[in-house]
Amino acid sequence: MDSSEEKINELLLDNRFVDWVINPNSPYAGYWQEWLAMDASHVQLAAEARKFLLMVQLAEEEDTDPIGEEGLEQMLDHIKTAATVKKSRSYRMIYRGIAAAAVVAGLVLLVKWLQHPAPLTSPETEKQMAYNGEVIRYNGNKEDELLFLPDGSKIVLSSGARVAYNLLMNGDKREVTLSGEAYFDIAKNPQQPFYIYTDKVVVKVLGTSFRVTSSGQQESVAVASGKVSVYLKGQDLEQSAAKIVLPKQVCTYSREQATLVTTMMADLPVITAKLGKSNGLNFEDAHLDTVIKTLEKMYAIPITYNADVFANCYITVSLGNESLEDILKVITKTIDASYTISNYGIIIKGNGCR
């Protein structure tokens, strides 16, 4: 797969890009417009990815039968021919990536979800619902990008890197899959350990800051503060002797020996400046719409509410490094409202402000 195909692949797997293509009122419009303006090549990449998404959407609207792998590959081959791409095998890899992120024809389900998010019918239905929505974030910029996770953790994602995680992170574990390089600042929660999965390595942490690299032939974990446990995929963390990595140490996967090697770091990762730019949220007499759009962009989670009902709601509040749920509790209490969370996103309901 050449570099342009890889980038189209990443765009198709980025929830924010799909939302921007499908949703006329996407909260990510500004982000992608800036991205297009950065480089002329971005325009062509976005056009090819957009063409595929719209073809899938059109096919779904015209045919009640689900679109299978063969149908998706025919669409991809059509785009491939238009873009004079040489190898169709690469596009099959795009489909497999999409299928891994959801299910067979998962992109179609994602498109339908973005068009028609299904409402929660009752509290009982909500309790029974499987919260399995996945968020995929890709940094297509040349500069590092700061991401916020719903548990209060932060990630500085390097250029070309991608992370995937559960929309709500509400399971027994907080799990993230990483491709590329990223710096993590993890919110402490001993009852819900944080796991990072790369191609060969698994990192377990309760709360600390560190850098993980998973690109090409290199896989490593460099710790800035706290400590982490590192072990190979396929090993049982409780049964095997995991490597404990301390501050100023780096644990590297040796492909030749198929083992982990720990050494001292010459220099600590210089990423803290990016993290320091986010010292919490501060709103002063801000309209609820402004607050909602800020949260949607920060957490890549769609938030639904009745704009007419809450037209007179303004908020003044200062928040630190709270989790997304804690932030929602503060905001909804301020405007005398309630919220529900599901794999479709967040719904805020109430009687509005007078």
The 8 nearest C-alpha neighbors of each residue, nearest first, counted from 0:
[[1, 89, 4, 5, 2, 86, 3, 88],
 [2, 0, 4, 3, 5, 89, 6, 84],
 [1, 3, 5, 4, 6, 0, 7, 8],
 [4, 2, 6, 5, 1, 7, 44, 0],
 [5, 3, 7, 6, 1, 2, 0, 8],
 [6, 4, 8, 2, 3, 7, 9, 1],
 [5, 7, 9, 3, 8, 4, 10, 2],
 [8, 6, 10, 4, 9, 5, 48, 44],
 [7, 9, 5, 6, 11, 93, 10, 4],
 [8, 10, 6, 12, 7, 11, 13, 5],
 [11, 9, 7, 13, 12, 8, 16, 6],
 [12, 10, 8, 9, 13, 48, 7, 17],
 [11, 13, 9, 10, 14, 97, 8, 135],
 [14, 12, 10, 135, 15, 16, 136, 11],
 [15, 13, 17, 16, 135, 18, 12, 134],
 [14, 16, 18, 13, 17, 19, 27, 299],
 [17, 15, 19, 18, 13, 14, 10, 20],
 [18, 16, 14, 20, 19, 15, 21, 13],
 [17, 19, 15, 21, 22, 16, 20, 25],
 [18, 20, 16, 25, 17, 22, 21, 28],
 [21, 19, 17, 18, 22, 16, 49, 23],
 [22, 20, 18, 19, 17, 23, 113, 114],
 [21, 23, 25, 18, 24, 19, 20, 114],
 [24, 22, 25, 21, 19, 20, 18, 28],
 [25, 23, 22, 26, 28, 19, 27, 18],
 [24, 26, 22, 19, 27, 28, 23, 18],
 [27, 25, 28, 292, 296, 24, 295, 29],
 [26, 28, 30, 25, 29, 19, 15, 31],
 [29, 27, 31, 30, 25, 26, 19, 32],
 [30, 28, 32, 27, 31, 33, 26, 34],
 [29, 31, 27, 33, 28, 32, 34, 26],
 [32, 30, 34, 33, 28, 29, 35, 27],
 [33, 31, 35, 29, 34, 30, 28, 36],
 [32, 34, 36, 31, 30, 35, 29, 37],
 [33, 35, 31, 37, 32, 36, 30, 140],
 [36, 34, 32, 41, 33, 37, 42, 31],
 [37, 35, 33, 34, 38, 32, 39, 41],
 [36, 38, 34, 35, 33, 39, 41, 140],
 [37, 39, 40, 41, 36, 35, 34, 42],
 [38, 40, 41, 42, 37, 36, 35, 43],
 [41, 39, 42, 38, 43, 44, 35, 45],
 [40, 42, 44, 35, 39, 38, 43, 45],
 [41, 43, 45, 40, 44, 35, 39, 46],
 [44, 42, 46, 45, 40, 41, 47, 39],
 [45, 43, 41, 47, 46, 42, 7, 48],
 [44, 46, 48, 42, 43, 47, 49, 41],
 [45, 47, 43, 49, 44, 48, 50, 42],
 [48, 46, 50, 44, 49, 45, 43, 51],
 [47, 49, 45, 51, 50, 46, 7, 11],
 [48, 50, 46, 52, 47, 51, 45, 53],
 [51, 49, 47, 53, 48, 52, 46, 54],
 [50, 52, 54, 48, 49, 53, 55, 47],
 [53, 51, 49, 55, 54, 50, 56, 48],
 [52, 54, 56, 50, 55, 51, 57, 49],
 [55, 53, 51, 57, 56, 52, 58, 50],
 [54, 56, 58, 52, 53, 57, 59, 51],
 [55, 57, 53, 59, 54, 58, 52, 60],
 [58, 56, 54, 60, 59, 55, 53, 61],
 [59, 57, 55, 61, 60, 56, 62, 54],
 [58, 60, 56, 62, 57, 61, 55, 63],
 [59, 61, 57, 58, 62, 56, 63, 55],
 [62, 60, 58, 59, 57, 63, 56, 64],
 [63, 61, 59, 64, 60, 58, 65, 66],
 [62, 64, 65, 59, 61, 60, 58, 66],
 [63, 65, 62, 66, 59, 67, 61, 58],
 [66, 64, 67, 63, 59, 104, 62, 107],
 [67, 65, 70, 104, 64, 71, 68, 59],
 [68, 66, 70, 69, 104, 65, 71, 103],
 [67, 69, 71, 70, 72, 104, 66, 103],
 [70, 68, 72, 67, 71, 73, 66, 74],
 [71, 69, 73, 67, 72, 68, 66, 74],
 [70, 72, 68, 74, 73, 69, 75, 67],
 [71, 73, 75, 69, 74, 70, 76, 68],
 [74, 72, 76, 70, 75, 71, 77, 69],
 [75, 73, 77, 71, 72, 76, 78, 70],
 [74, 76, 72, 78, 77, 73, 79, 71],
 [77, 75, 79, 73, 74, 78, 72, 80],
 [78, 76, 74, 80, 75, 79, 73, 81],
 [79, 77, 81, 75, 76, 80, 82, 74],
 [78, 80, 76, 84, 82, 77, 81, 83],
 [79, 81, 83, 77, 82, 78, 76, 84],
 [82, 80, 78, 79, 83, 77, 84, 76],
 [81, 83, 79, 80, 84, 78, 47, 77],
 [84, 82, 80, 81, 79, 85, 78, 86],
 [83, 85, 79, 82, 86, 80, 87, 81],
 [84, 86, 83, 87, 79, 80, 89, 82],
 [87, 85, 88, 89, 84, 90, 0, 79],
 [86, 88, 90, 89, 76, 91, 85, 79],
 [89, 87, 91, 86, 90, 92, 0, 93],
 [90, 88, 92, 0, 87, 91, 86, 93],
 [91, 89, 93, 92, 87, 88, 75, 94],
 [90, 92, 94, 88, 93, 89, 95, 72],
 [91, 93, 95, 90, 89, 94, 96, 88],
 [94, 92, 90, 96, 91, 8, 95, 97],
 [93, 95, 97, 91, 96, 92, 98, 90],
 [96, 94, 98, 92, 97, 93, 99, 91],
 [97, 95, 99, 93, 94, 98, 92, 100],
 [96, 98, 94, 100, 95, 99, 12, 93],
 [97, 99, 102, 95, 101, 103, 100, 96],
 [100, 98, 96, 97, 101, 95, 102, 103],
 [99, 101, 97, 98, 96, 102, 133, 105],
 [100, 102, 105, 98, 99, 97, 103, 106],
 [103, 101, 105, 98, 104, 99, 100, 97],
 [102, 104, 105, 98, 67, 101, 68, 106],
 [105, 103, 106, 107, 67, 102, 66, 98],
 [106, 104, 102, 101, 108, 103, 107, 98],
 [105, 107, 109, 108, 104, 110, 97, 101],
 [106, 108, 110, 105, 109, 104, 111, 55],
 [109, 107, 105, 111, 106, 110, 112, 104],
 [108, 110, 106, 112, 107, 111, 113, 105],
 [111, 109, 107, 113, 112, 108, 106, 114],
 [112, 110, 108, 114, 109, 113, 115, 107],
 [113, 111, 116, 109, 115, 110, 114, 108],
 [112, 114, 110, 111, 115, 116, 109, 18],
 [115, 113, 111, 112, 110, 116, 22, 21],
 [114, 116, 112, 113, 111, 117, 110, 118],
 [117, 115, 112, 113, 343, 118, 114, 111],
 [116, 118, 115, 119, 343, 112, 120, 114],
 [119, 117, 120, 116, 343, 346, 115, 121],
 [120, 118, 121, 125, 117, 124, 122, 341],
 [119, 121, 118, 124, 122, 125, 123, 117],
 [120, 122, 124, 123, 119, 125, 126, 118],
 [123, 121, 125, 124, 126, 120, 119, 127],
 [122, 124, 126, 125, 121, 127, 120, 128],
 [125, 123, 121, 127, 122, 126, 128, 120],
 [124, 126, 122, 128, 123, 127, 121, 119],
 [127, 125, 123, 124, 128, 122, 129, 121],
 [128, 126, 124, 125, 123, 129, 122, 130],
 [127, 129, 125, 126, 130, 124, 341, 342],
 [130, 128, 131, 127, 342, 126, 341, 125],
 [129, 131, 342, 132, 341, 128, 167, 166],
 [130, 132, 129, 342, 133, 165, 166, 167],
 [133, 131, 342, 166, 165, 130, 134, 343],
 [134, 132, 165, 166, 164, 131, 135, 163],
 [133, 135, 164, 166, 163, 165, 14, 136],
 [134, 136, 163, 13, 162, 14, 12, 133],
 [137, 135, 162, 13, 161, 163, 134, 138],
 [138, 136, 161, 160, 13, 139, 9, 162],
 [139, 137, 159, 158, 140, 160, 161, 144],
 [138, 140, 159, 137, 158, 141, 34, 6],
 [141, 139, 142, 138, 158, 34, 143, 159],
 [140, 142, 158, 139, 143, 159, 138, 157],
 [141, 143, 140, 158, 144, 157, 138, 139],
 [144, 142, 157, 156, 158, 155, 145, 141],
 [143, 145, 156, 155, 146, 142, 157, 138],
 [144, 146, 155, 154, 156, 143, 147, 273],
 [147, 145, 154, 153, 155, 144, 148, 297],
 [148, 146, 153, 298, 297, 152, 154, 149],
 [147, 149, 152, 150, 151, 153, 298, 146],
 [148, 150, 323, 151, 322, 167, 298, 147],
 [151, 149, 322, 148, 152, 323, 168, 186],
 [152, 150, 322, 321, 149, 186, 148, 320],
 [153, 151, 185, 186, 148, 150, 184, 147],
 [154, 152, 147, 184, 146, 148, 183, 185],
 [155, 153, 183, 146, 182, 145, 156, 184],
 [154, 156, 145, 182, 144, 181, 146, 143],
 [157, 155, 181, 144, 143, 154, 160, 145],
 [158, 156, 143, 180, 160, 181, 159, 155],
 [157, 159, 141, 138, 160, 143, 140, 142],
 [158, 160, 138, 139, 157, 179, 161, 137],
 [161, 159, 179, 157, 158, 178, 138, 180],
 [162, 160, 137, 178, 136, 177, 179, 138],
 [161, 163, 177, 136, 176, 135, 178, 175],
 [164, 162, 135, 176, 134, 175, 136, 133],
 [163, 165, 175, 134, 133, 174, 166, 176],
 [166, 164, 133, 168, 167, 132, 134, 131],
 [165, 167, 133, 132, 134, 168, 164, 342],
 [166, 168, 169, 165, 149, 130, 342, 132],
 [169, 167, 165, 173, 170, 166, 149, 150],
 [168, 170, 167, 171, 173, 172, 165, 130],
 [171, 169, 172, 168, 173, 191, 167, 130],
 [170, 172, 191, 169, 173, 192, 190, 168],
 [173, 171, 191, 170, 192, 174, 193, 194],
 [172, 174, 193, 168, 194, 192, 191, 170],
 [173, 175, 194, 193, 172, 195, 164, 176],
 [174, 176, 164, 195, 163, 194, 196, 177],
 [177, 175, 196, 163, 162, 195, 197, 164],
 [178, 176, 162, 197, 161, 196, 179, 175],
 [177, 179, 161, 213, 160, 214, 162, 197],
 [178, 180, 160, 214, 213, 212, 177, 161],
 [179, 181, 212, 157, 211, 160, 213, 156],
 [182, 180, 156, 211, 155, 157, 210, 183],
 [181, 183, 210, 155, 154, 209, 211, 156],
 [184, 182, 154, 208, 209, 185, 210, 153],
 [185, 183, 208, 153, 152, 207, 154, 186],
 [186, 184, 152, 206, 207, 183, 208, 187],
 [185, 187, 152, 206, 151, 188, 184, 150],
 [188, 186, 206, 205, 185, 189, 207, 192],
 [187, 189, 191, 190, 205, 186, 192, 206],
 [190, 188, 191, 205, 192, 187, 206, 204],
 [191, 189, 188, 192, 171, 172, 205, 187],
 [190, 192, 172, 188, 189, 171, 173, 193],
 [193, 191, 205, 172, 189, 204, 173, 190],
 [192, 194, 173, 204, 203, 174, 205, 172],
 [195, 193, 203, 174, 202, 173, 175, 204],
 [196, 194, 175, 202, 176, 201, 174, 203],
 [195, 197, 176, 201, 200, 177, 175, 194],
 [198, 196, 200, 177, 199, 213, 176, 201],
 [197, 199, 200, 196, 213, 178, 232, 218],
 [200, 198, 232, 197, 231, 201, 218, 252],
 [199, 201, 231, 197, 232, 230, 196, 198],
 [200, 202, 196, 230, 195, 229, 231, 232],
 [203, 201, 229, 195, 194, 228, 196, 204],
 [204, 202, 194, 228, 193, 227, 229, 201],
 [205, 203, 227, 193, 206, 192, 228, 194],
 [204, 206, 192, 189, 187, 193, 188, 207],
 [207, 205, 187, 185, 186, 204, 188, 225],
 [206, 208, 225, 185, 224, 184, 226, 209],
 [209, 207, 184, 224, 183, 223, 185, 222],
 [208, 210, 222, 223, 183, 221, 182, 211],
 [209, 211, 182, 221, 220, 181, 183, 222],
 [210, 212, 220, 181, 180, 219, 182, 221],
 [213, 211, 180, 219, 218, 179, 214, 220],
 [214, 212, 218, 179, 178, 180, 217, 197],
 [215, 213, 179, 217, 216, 212, 178, 218],
 [214, 216, 217, 213, 218, 179, 178, 212],
 [215, 217, 214, 218, 254, 213, 253, 252],
 [218, 216, 214, 215, 213, 219, 212, 252],
 [219, 217, 213, 212, 252, 251, 214, 216],
 [218, 220, 251, 212, 250, 211, 252, 217],
 [219, 221, 211, 250, 249, 210, 212, 251],
 [222, 220, 249, 210, 209, 248, 250, 211],
 [221, 223, 209, 246, 224, 247, 248, 245],
 [222, 224, 246, 209, 208, 247, 267, 221],
 [225, 223, 246, 208, 207, 222, 226, 209],
 [226, 224, 207, 246, 245, 208, 227, 223],
 [225, 227, 245, 244, 246, 224, 207, 222],
 [228, 226, 204, 244, 243, 203, 229, 202],
 [227, 229, 243, 203, 242, 202, 241, 244],
 [230, 228, 202, 242, 241, 201, 203, 227],
 [231, 229, 241, 201, 200, 242, 232, 202],
 [232, 230, 200, 234, 199, 201, 233, 229],
 [233, 231, 200, 199, 234, 201, 230, 198],
 [232, 234, 231, 235, 199, 230, 200, 201],
 [235, 233, 232, 231, 236, 239, 230, 238],
 [234, 236, 238, 237, 239, 233, 232, 230],
 [235, 237, 239, 238, 234, 241, 230, 240],
 [236, 238, 235, 239, 240, 241, 234, 230],
 [239, 237, 235, 236, 240, 234, 241, 230],
 [240, 238, 236, 235, 241, 237, 234, 230],
 [239, 241, 242, 238, 236, 230, 237, 243],
 [242, 240, 230, 229, 239, 228, 243, 236],
 [241, 243, 229, 228, 244, 230, 240, 259],
 [244, 242, 228, 227, 241, 229, 245, 226],
 [243, 245, 227, 226, 248, 242, 228, 250],
 [244, 246, 226, 248, 222, 247, 243, 225],
 [247, 245, 222, 223, 224, 248, 225, 226],
 [248, 246, 264, 222, 263, 223, 245, 267],
 [249, 247, 263, 264, 246, 245, 262, 221],
 [250, 248, 221, 220, 262, 261, 264, 263],
 [249, 251, 261, 220, 219, 260, 221, 259],
 [252, 250, 219, 260, 259, 218, 253, 261],
 [251, 253, 259, 218, 258, 219, 254, 260],
 [254, 252, 258, 257, 255, 256, 259, 251],
 [253, 255, 257, 256, 252, 258, 216, 217],
 [254, 256, 253, 257, 258, 252, 259, 216],
 [255, 257, 258, 253, 254, 259, 252, 260],
 [258, 256, 254, 253, 255, 252, 259, 231],
 [257, 259, 256, 253, 252, 260, 254, 231],
 [260, 258, 252, 251, 253, 250, 261, 257],
 [259, 261, 251, 250, 252, 258, 262, 253],
 [262, 260, 250, 249, 251, 259, 248, 263],
 [261, 263, 249, 248, 250, 264, 260, 251],
 [264, 262, 248, 247, 249, 265, 261, 250],
 [265, 263, 248, 247, 266, 249, 262, 267],
 [264, 266, 263, 267, 247, 248, 262, 249],
 [267, 265, 264, 268, 247, 269, 263, 248],
 [266, 268, 269, 223, 247, 264, 265, 221],
 [267, 269, 270, 266, 210, 223, 221, 271],
 [268, 270, 271, 267, 272, 266, 273, 182],
 [271, 269, 272, 268, 273, 274, 182, 155],
 [270, 272, 274, 273, 269, 275, 268, 276],
 [273, 271, 275, 274, 270, 276, 269, 277],
 [272, 274, 271, 275, 276, 270, 145, 155],
 [275, 273, 271, 276, 272, 277, 270, 145],
 [274, 276, 272, 277, 273, 271, 278, 270],
 [277, 275, 274, 273, 278, 272, 271, 279],
 [278, 276, 275, 279, 274, 273, 280, 145],
 [279, 277, 276, 275, 319, 280, 320, 274],
 [278, 280, 319, 318, 277, 320, 281, 317],
 [279, 281, 318, 317, 319, 282, 278, 277],
 [280, 282, 317, 316, 318, 279, 283, 315],
 [283, 281, 315, 316, 285, 317, 284, 314],
 [282, 284, 315, 285, 314, 316, 281, 317],
 [283, 285, 315, 314, 313, 282, 286, 316],
 [286, 284, 314, 313, 283, 282, 287, 315],
 [285, 287, 313, 288, 289, 312, 314, 284],
 [286, 288, 290, 289, 313, 312, 291, 285],
 [287, 289, 291, 286, 290, 292, 306, 285],
 [290, 288, 292, 287, 286, 291, 293, 285],
 [289, 291, 287, 293, 288, 292, 294, 286],
 [292, 290, 288, 294, 293, 289, 287, 295],
 [291, 293, 295, 289, 294, 290, 288, 296],
 [294, 292, 290, 296, 291, 295, 297, 289],
 [293, 295, 297, 291, 296, 292, 298, 290],
 [296, 294, 292, 300, 299, 293, 298, 297],
 [295, 297, 293, 299, 294, 298, 292, 26],
 [298, 296, 294, 295, 147, 299, 293, 146],
 [297, 299, 300, 295, 147, 296, 294, 148],
 [300, 298, 295, 296, 297, 301, 15, 134],
 [299, 301, 295, 298, 344, 302, 166, 345],
 [302, 300, 344, 295, 345, 303, 299, 343],
 [303, 301, 345, 346, 344, 300, 295, 304],
 [302, 304, 346, 345, 347, 301, 305, 344],
 [305, 303, 347, 346, 306, 348, 302, 309],
 [306, 304, 308, 307, 309, 303, 348, 347],
 [305, 307, 309, 308, 310, 304, 288, 287],
 [308, 306, 310, 305, 309, 311, 351, 304],
 [307, 309, 351, 305, 306, 310, 350, 349],
 [310, 308, 351, 306, 312, 307, 311, 352],
 [309, 311, 307, 306, 308, 312, 351, 352],
 [312, 310, 352, 309, 353, 313, 351, 286],
 [313, 311, 352, 309, 287, 310, 286, 334],
 [312, 314, 286, 285, 284, 287, 311, 315],
 [315, 313, 284, 285, 316, 286, 283, 282],
 [316, 314, 283, 284, 282, 285, 313, 317],
 [315, 317, 282, 281, 314, 283, 318, 280],
 [318, 316, 281, 280, 282, 319, 315, 279],
 [317, 319, 280, 279, 281, 316, 320, 321],
 [320, 318, 279, 321, 278, 280, 317, 281],
 [321, 319, 279, 151, 322, 318, 278, 152],
 [322, 320, 151, 319, 325, 326, 323, 318],
 [321, 323, 151, 150, 325, 324, 149, 326],
 [322, 324, 149, 326, 325, 327, 150, 321],
 [325, 323, 327, 326, 322, 328, 149, 150],
 [326, 324, 328, 322, 327, 323, 321, 329],
 [325, 327, 323, 329, 324, 328, 330, 322],
 [328, 326, 324, 330, 325, 329, 331, 323],
 [327, 329, 325, 331, 326, 330, 332, 324],
 [328, 330, 326, 332, 327, 331, 333, 325],
 [329, 331, 333, 327, 332, 328, 326, 334],
 [332, 330, 336, 334, 333, 328, 337, 329],
 [333, 331, 335, 329, 330, 334, 328, 336],
 [332, 334, 330, 331, 335, 329, 314, 336],
 [333, 335, 331, 332, 336, 352, 330, 312],
 [336, 334, 332, 333, 331, 349, 337, 351],
 [335, 337, 349, 331, 334, 348, 332, 347],
 [338, 336, 348, 331, 347, 349, 335, 339],
 [337, 339, 347, 346, 348, 340, 345, 336],
 [338, 340, 346, 345, 347, 341, 337, 125],
 [341, 339, 345, 344, 346, 338, 342, 343],
 [342, 340, 343, 344, 130, 345, 339, 125],
 [341, 343, 132, 130, 344, 131, 166, 340],
 [344, 342, 341, 116, 345, 117, 132, 112],
 [343, 345, 301, 341, 342, 300, 340, 302],
 [346, 344, 340, 302, 339, 303, 301, 341],
 [345, 347, 303, 339, 338, 302, 304, 340],
 [348, 346, 338, 304, 337, 303, 345, 339],
 [349, 347, 337, 336, 338, 304, 346, 350],
 [350, 348, 336, 351, 337, 335, 347, 308],
 [349, 351, 308, 352, 336, 348, 309, 335],
 [350, 352, 309, 308, 349, 312, 353, 334],
 [353, 351, 312, 311, 309, 334, 350, 310],
 [352, 311, 351, 312, 309, 350, 310, 334]]
